[in-house]
Structure formats: structure tokens, C-alpha cells
Amino acid sequence: MTISLAPSFRRFSAPRTWLRAAWPWLLLLLAAYGVVPWIASAYLIDALLIPFLALSLAAVGLNLLTGYAGQLSLGSAAFMAVGAFAAYNLNLRVAGLPLLVSIVLAGLAATAIGLVFGLPSLRLRGFYLAVSTLAAQFFVQWVLVKFSWFSNDNPSGVIDAPPLVVGGLAFDTPAGRYLFALAIVTVLTLLCWRLVQSQTGHHFIAVRDNEQAARVIGVPVLRTKLLAFAISSFVIGVAGVLWGFVYLRTVEPAGFNLDRSLQILFIVIIGGLATIRGAFFGAALIVVFPLLLSRLGSLLLGQWFDSGVLEMSQRIVLGALIIFFLIVEPQGLAALWQRGRQRLWPS
């Protein structure tokens, strides 16, 4: 009689494999929660870390739709605006509503708008779908400007974020606001990562690669597309709440314009399509790059490097980076990270 040890070996080796792959990210989370709040300055948190977290979450949401499901969207900033203004009005008009509940409901409001503007995806693809989502960008911004009720009848359309209080605990310091944003981003990112590993994520990829083949193998294509729009809009809507409530703490409709939508799309392209980590790599580059360019330009050109030259330089260099990644490395910074990691720590 022979005794096979293969099943038990696989059972014990699988957790070890998972831990070997996850330990860098676990250490990163440990540092993000336990070290950064104590050593980072208020400027670093407010100017870099919080916008990085908000843009990363928005890019994760767009990557679910564009990278995994293959549905091109140019209306990300519109869904961010819906999330921010919905959370503001819920907090303002519903007495006693917990902040976290208002954030979830704001995400659901963005989901509803995303489904409405995702309906054309049932018939349109590619460039035509991108144009239809662009309509969401202009429509939402027009509604928020036209109807002052959404901004509590403020003539300028500006809204002020409510205090960040959860369970009696106030997150009113830079470190507190950073931890608040980090907790939300961590939870939603883990849920998105779990989603793309599930059958739903496989359906997204099947629809992206070949809709006809996906239908043949039994994938509900129409439902999968709408589900991608719904989940993506929810995540982006919550990112809009973080952008307005945690980062800016005061926001107007013009803050969620087409430039913001393009910025999130650029993050996805530079970071890498169909990869969760790529959203964070791309957001880190987009957030840090203007600061580095400003310092370098001031060092080389002095007073000639004013704000106008800085803005134009950003557009030129970012355009060049996008072309570079589209031609040379379509998988973005995530692929470069993976290759570098394999060279340093070969498995």
C-alpha cells in the first residue's frame, strides 16, 4: 500500500506561496499604518499622500472597467462629482446619518448614474462608447452648476466638507485624515482584487478579449458590461468623496472637469491596464511628477520657470510618457516592477 503525500503537500504549500507573494504588500501596509502617520509632515500628507490615495482608488475603479472589462470611459470625474456632492447632501439633509453610511450611499448614487450612462455599452464599443461616456462628464457638471440645490444654494457652487467623525472619533488632523482615507482605500482595493480573481473578473476579461467568444462559452455579456460600469462607478464615486472631503475639504463642480477624467485615464495607462497595483504606481507618478518637475525646472531655469511654463512642461512630458508606454511597454509601470522584482528576487 502506498500513501500519497501530494494533496497534503499542496495544502500546506499553497499558503506558503501566497505568503511569499504577499509579504512585500503586508510590510507596505504595516509601514503605511504604523510608521507614516508618525514621521510624515503635514505638508507631505496633505500635498502628496492623500491625493495619491484618492487618485489611486479612482484609477482602481477605472481599471476595473477599462483594463479588465475593456469598456473605455472618459467620464470618471463625473462619477467622482456625483459621489462628492451626494455624500455632501446626504450628510447635510439627513440628520444623524453616519458618515460611513453617507459614503456608501454616495457610491450607490454614482453607481446609478454609471448604469444610466453605461447602457450605451450594450450597443457601442471603443471610440463611440468613449464619446457616450464623455456625455456624462458634461451632463453631470452642467446639472451641478445649473441647480444650486446640490451646493446648498451657494452662489459659487462650492461645498464645504463636513467634519470627519466616525463613531465619535474625529479625524481632523492631517494624520487622522490620512488614516481615514487609507482605511477606505485598503478595504475597497482588497475587495476589487478579490473581485478580479473571481468568476466575475474572468467574465470581465472574456468580454474584453472577445465578446462573441464570451457569448459562446456562456458569459452573460450584457449583464457583465453593466456590472463593470456599476462597480467601477461605485469605487470612483467613493474616490470622489475622498477627494472632496479628505483632500480638498471644499470643492466645486469645476474641480471635476474633463482634465480630471483624463488624468485618471493617464494614471491607468501609465500604471498598466488590468492590474490593481498599476493604479498605485501610476498615481504615484502623477502626484510626485509635478513636484519633481517644479524643483528641477526652478534649479535649471530659475525665475523663467513660472507656473505657466510648469503647466505646459507637465503636459508635454506626460504626453511623451503616455506615447512611450503605449509603444514600448503597454503593460505600464506594473510590468517594469514585475520584471525588476524577478531579477532581484528570482523565484
C-alpha positions as CSV (number, residue, x, y, z in Angstrom):
1,M,0.0,0.0,0.0
2,T,1.3,3.4,-0.9
3,I,0.5,6.7,0.8
4,S,0.4,9.8,-1.4
5,L,1.6,13.0,0.3
6,A,0.9,15.2,-2.7
7,P,-2.5,16.5,-1.6
8,S,-1.3,17.4,1.9
9,F,1.8,19.0,0.4
10,R,-0.2,21.2,-1.9
11,R,-2.5,22.1,1.0
12,F,0.4,23.3,3.1
13,S,2.5,24.8,0.2
14,A,-0.4,27.0,-1.1
15,P,-0.4,29.3,2.0
16,R,3.4,29.5,1.8
17,T,3.2,30.5,-1.8
18,W,0.6,33.1,-1.0
19,L,2.6,34.5,1.9
20,R,5.8,34.6,-0.3
21,A,3.9,36.7,-2.9
22,A,2.1,38.9,-0.3
23,W,4.7,39.7,2.2
24,P,6.0,42.9,0.4
25,W,2.5,44.3,0.4
26,L,1.9,43.3,4.0
27,L,5.1,45.1,5.0
28,L,4.0,48.1,3.0
29,L,0.6,48.2,4.7
30,L,2.3,47.9,8.1
31,A,4.5,50.8,7.3
32,A,1.6,52.8,5.9
33,Y,-0.5,52.4,9.0
34,G,2.2,52.2,11.7
35,V,5.1,54.4,10.5
36,V,4.0,57.0,8.0
37,P,1.5,58.9,10.3
38,W,4.2,59.4,12.9
39,I,7.1,60.5,10.6
40,A,5.4,62.3,7.7
41,S,5.0,66.0,7.9
42,A,1.6,67.8,7.5
43,Y,2.7,69.1,4.1
44,L,3.7,65.6,2.8
45,I,0.4,64.1,3.9
46,D,-1.8,67.0,2.6
47,A,0.1,67.6,-0.7
48,L,1.1,64.1,-1.7
49,L,-0.2,61.2,0.3
50,I,-3.9,62.0,0.5
51,P,-4.3,63.0,-3.2
52,F,-2.3,59.9,-4.1
53,L,-4.8,57.7,-2.2
54,A,-7.8,59.3,-3.8
55,L,-6.5,59.2,-7.3
56,S,-5.3,55.6,-6.8
57,L,-8.8,54.5,-5.8
58,A,-10.3,56.3,-8.8
59,A,-7.8,54.6,-11.0
60,V,-8.6,51.2,-9.5
61,G,-12.2,51.8,-10.3
62,L,-11.5,52.8,-13.9
63,N,-9.1,49.9,-14.4
64,L,-11.9,47.5,-13.5
65,L,-14.0,49.0,-16.3
66,T,-11.3,49.7,-18.9
67,G,-8.4,47.4,-18.1
68,Y,-10.4,44.3,-17.1
69,A,-13.7,44.7,-18.9
70,G,-12.4,46.6,-21.9
71,Q,-15.0,49.4,-21.8
72,L,-13.4,52.8,-22.5
73,S,-14.7,55.6,-20.3
74,L,-14.0,59.4,-20.3
75,G,-16.5,60.2,-17.6
76,S,-14.6,59.3,-14.4
77,A,-14.6,62.8,-13.0
78,A,-18.4,62.9,-13.4
79,F,-18.8,59.9,-11.2
80,M,-16.4,61.4,-8.7
81,A,-18.5,64.6,-8.6
82,V,-21.7,62.5,-8.1
83,G,-20.1,60.8,-5.1
84,A,-18.8,64.0,-3.5
85,F,-22.0,66.0,-3.9
86,A,-24.2,63.1,-3.0
87,A,-22.3,62.5,0.2
88,Y,-22.4,66.2,1.0
89,N,-26.2,66.4,0.5
90,L,-26.9,63.2,2.4
91,N,-24.8,64.4,5.4
92,L,-26.5,67.9,5.2
93,R,-30.1,66.8,4.8
94,V,-30.4,63.5,6.7
95,A,-30.0,64.2,10.4
96,G,-27.9,61.7,12.3
97,L,-26.8,59.8,9.2
98,P,-23.3,58.2,10.0
99,L,-20.5,59.4,7.8
100,L,-19.6,55.9,6.5
101,V,-23.2,55.3,5.6
102,S,-23.4,58.5,3.6
103,I,-20.2,57.5,1.8
104,V,-21.7,54.1,0.9
105,L,-24.9,55.7,-0.3
106,A,-22.9,58.3,-2.3
107,G,-21.1,55.4,-4.0
108,L,-24.5,53.9,-4.8
109,A,-25.7,57.2,-6.3
110,A,-22.6,57.1,-8.5
111,T,-23.5,53.5,-9.4
112,A,-26.9,54.6,-10.5
113,I,-25.5,57.3,-12.8
114,G,-22.9,54.9,-14.1
115,L,-25.5,52.4,-15.0
116,V,-27.5,55.0,-16.9
117,F,-24.5,56.1,-19.0
118,G,-23.3,52.5,-19.2
119,L,-26.4,51.5,-21.1
120,P,-24.9,52.6,-24.5
121,S,-22.1,50.0,-23.9
122,L,-24.7,47.4,-24.8
123,R,-24.6,48.6,-28.4
124,L,-21.4,50.8,-28.7
125,R,-17.8,49.9,-28.5
126,G,-14.4,51.7,-28.5
127,F,-14.3,55.3,-29.6
128,Y,-18.1,55.5,-29.8
129,L,-18.5,54.3,-26.2
130,A,-15.9,56.8,-25.0
131,V,-17.9,59.6,-26.6
132,S,-21.1,58.5,-24.9
133,T,-19.4,58.4,-21.5
134,L,-18.0,61.9,-22.3
135,A,-21.6,63.0,-22.3
136,A,-21.8,62.0,-18.6
137,Q,-18.9,64.3,-17.9
138,F,-20.6,67.4,-19.4
139,F,-24.1,66.5,-18.2
140,V,-23.2,66.0,-14.6
141,Q,-21.1,69.1,-14.5
142,W,-24.0,71.1,-16.1
143,V,-26.5,69.8,-13.6
144,L,-24.4,70.7,-10.6
145,V,-23.9,74.2,-11.9
146,K,-27.5,74.7,-13.1
147,F,-29.3,73.6,-10.0
148,S,-27.9,75.3,-6.9
149,W,-29.8,72.9,-4.6
150,F,-26.9,70.4,-4.9
151,S,-24.5,73.0,-3.4
152,N,-27.0,74.2,-0.7
153,D,-27.8,77.3,-2.8
154,N,-24.3,78.6,-2.6
155,P,-23.9,81.1,-5.5
156,S,-20.4,80.0,-6.2
157,G,-21.4,76.3,-6.2
158,V,-18.7,75.5,-3.7
159,I,-19.4,72.9,-0.9
160,D,-17.6,72.6,2.4
161,A,-16.9,69.1,3.6
162,P,-18.4,68.1,7.0
163,P,-16.2,67.0,9.8
164,L,-14.8,63.5,9.5
165,V,-16.2,61.8,12.6
166,V,-16.8,58.0,12.8
167,G,-18.1,56.5,16.0
168,G,-17.3,59.6,18.0
169,L,-13.7,59.6,16.8
170,A,-12.7,62.8,14.9
171,F,-10.2,62.6,12.0
172,D,-9.4,66.3,12.0
173,T,-5.6,66.3,11.8
174,P,-3.6,65.6,8.7
175,A,-2.5,62.2,10.1
176,G,-6.1,61.4,11.0
177,R,-7.4,62.3,7.6
178,Y,-4.7,60.2,6.0
179,L,-5.6,57.2,8.1
180,F,-9.3,57.7,7.3
181,A,-8.5,57.7,3.5
182,L,-6.0,54.8,3.8
183,A,-8.6,52.6,5.6
184,I,-11.2,53.2,2.9
185,V,-8.7,52.7,0.0
186,T,-7.4,49.5,1.6
187,V,-10.8,47.9,2.1
188,L,-12.1,48.8,-1.4
189,T,-8.8,47.8,-3.1
190,L,-8.8,44.4,-1.4
191,L,-12.4,43.9,-2.5
192,C,-11.6,44.8,-6.1
193,W,-8.6,42.5,-6.0
194,R,-10.8,39.7,-4.8
195,L,-13.3,40.5,-7.5
196,V,-10.9,40.2,-10.4
197,Q,-9.7,36.8,-9.0
198,S,-13.3,35.5,-9.0
199,Q,-15.5,34.3,-11.8
200,T,-16.8,37.8,-12.3
201,G,-13.3,39.0,-13.0
202,H,-12.9,36.2,-15.5
203,H,-16.1,37.3,-17.2
204,F,-14.7,40.8,-17.4
205,I,-11.6,39.6,-19.2
206,A,-13.6,37.3,-21.5
207,V,-15.8,40.2,-22.6
208,R,-12.7,42.4,-23.1
209,D,-10.9,39.9,-25.2
210,N,-13.7,38.7,-27.5
211,E,-17.4,39.4,-26.9
212,Q,-18.5,36.8,-29.4
213,A,-16.4,34.1,-27.9
214,A,-17.6,35.1,-24.5
215,R,-21.2,34.6,-25.5
216,V,-20.3,31.2,-27.0
217,I,-18.9,29.9,-23.7
218,G,-21.9,31.2,-21.8
219,V,-20.7,34.5,-20.4
220,P,-23.7,36.9,-19.9
221,V,-22.1,39.8,-21.9
222,L,-24.7,42.5,-21.4
223,R,-25.0,41.8,-17.7
224,T,-21.2,41.7,-17.3
225,K,-20.8,45.1,-19.0
226,L,-23.4,46.7,-16.8
227,L,-21.9,45.1,-13.7
228,A,-18.5,46.5,-14.7
229,F,-20.0,50.0,-15.0
230,A,-21.8,49.7,-11.7
231,I,-18.8,48.5,-9.7
232,S,-16.4,50.9,-11.3
233,S,-18.8,53.9,-10.7
234,F,-19.2,52.9,-7.1
235,V,-15.4,52.8,-6.5
236,I,-14.9,56.1,-8.4
237,G,-17.7,57.7,-6.5
238,V,-16.1,56.9,-3.2
239,A,-12.8,58.2,-4.5
240,G,-14.7,61.5,-5.3
241,V,-15.8,61.6,-1.6
242,L,-12.2,61.2,-0.5
243,W,-11.1,63.9,-3.0
244,G,-13.6,66.4,-1.7
245,F,-14.0,65.5,2.0
246,V,-10.5,64.4,2.9
247,Y,-8.1,66.1,0.4
248,L,-9.6,69.5,-0.7
249,R,-12.2,69.8,2.1
250,T,-14.0,72.2,-0.2
251,V,-14.9,71.5,-3.8
252,E,-16.8,73.0,-6.7
253,P,-18.1,71.3,-9.9
254,A,-15.2,72.7,-12.0
255,G,-12.9,70.6,-9.9
256,F,-14.3,67.5,-11.6
257,N,-13.8,68.6,-15.1
258,L,-12.6,66.7,-18.2
259,D,-9.0,67.3,-17.2
260,R,-9.6,65.2,-14.1
261,S,-11.1,62.4,-16.2
262,L,-8.1,62.4,-18.5
263,Q,-5.8,62.5,-15.5
264,I,-7.3,59.2,-14.2
265,L,-7.1,57.6,-17.6
266,F,-3.5,58.6,-17.9
267,I,-2.8,57.0,-14.5
268,V,-4.3,53.7,-15.7
269,I,-2.3,53.8,-19.0
270,I,1.0,54.7,-17.3
271,G,0.5,52.3,-14.4
272,G,-0.7,49.4,-16.5
273,L,-4.1,48.1,-17.8
274,A,-5.7,45.2,-16.0
275,T,-3.6,45.4,-12.9
276,I,-4.5,46.7,-9.5
277,R,-1.0,47.6,-8.4
278,G,-0.6,49.6,-11.6
279,A,-3.2,52.1,-10.4
280,F,-1.0,52.9,-7.4
281,F,2.2,53.1,-9.5
282,G,0.6,55.4,-12.0
283,A,-1.0,57.6,-9.3
284,A,2.4,57.9,-7.5
285,L,4.0,59.1,-10.7
286,I,1.2,61.6,-11.5
287,V,1.3,63.1,-8.0
288,V,5.0,63.2,-7.5
289,F,6.0,64.2,-11.0
290,P,4.8,67.9,-10.9
291,L,6.7,68.5,-7.7
292,L,9.9,67.0,-9.1
293,L,9.5,68.9,-12.4
294,S,8.9,72.1,-10.5
295,R,12.1,71.6,-8.4
296,L,14.2,70.6,-11.5
297,G,12.8,73.5,-13.6
298,S,13.5,76.1,-10.9
299,L,17.0,74.7,-10.5
300,L,17.8,74.9,-14.2
301,L,15.8,77.9,-15.3
302,G,15.3,79.9,-12.2
303,Q,12.7,82.7,-12.4
304,W,11.9,81.8,-16.0
305,F,10.2,78.6,-14.9
306,D,6.9,80.1,-13.8
307,S,3.5,78.4,-13.3
308,G,2.6,78.7,-17.0
309,V,5.8,77.0,-18.1
310,L,5.4,74.4,-15.4
311,E,1.9,73.5,-16.6
312,M,3.0,73.3,-20.2
313,S,6.0,71.2,-19.3
314,Q,3.8,68.8,-17.4
315,R,1.5,68.3,-20.5
316,I,4.5,67.8,-22.8
317,V,6.3,65.3,-20.6
318,L,3.2,63.4,-19.6
319,G,2.2,63.2,-23.3
320,A,5.6,61.8,-24.1
321,L,5.4,59.3,-21.3
322,I,2.0,58.1,-22.5
323,I,3.3,57.6,-26.0
324,F,6.3,55.8,-24.6
325,F,4.3,53.3,-22.6
326,L,1.8,52.7,-25.4
327,I,4.6,51.9,-27.8
328,V,7.4,50.4,-25.7
329,E,5.6,49.0,-22.6
330,P,1.8,48.7,-23.0
331,Q,1.6,47.0,-19.6
332,G,2.9,50.1,-17.9
333,L,4.9,50.5,-14.7
334,A,3.4,47.4,-13.2
335,A,5.2,45.3,-15.9
336,L,8.5,47.1,-15.2
337,W,8.1,46.5,-11.5
338,Q,7.4,42.8,-12.1
339,R,10.5,42.3,-14.3
340,G,12.7,44.2,-11.8
341,R,11.4,42.2,-8.9
342,Q,12.1,38.9,-10.8
343,R,15.6,40.0,-11.4
344,L,16.3,41.0,-7.8
345,W,14.3,38.1,-6.2
346,P,14.0,35.3,-8.7
347,S,11.6,32.6,-7.6
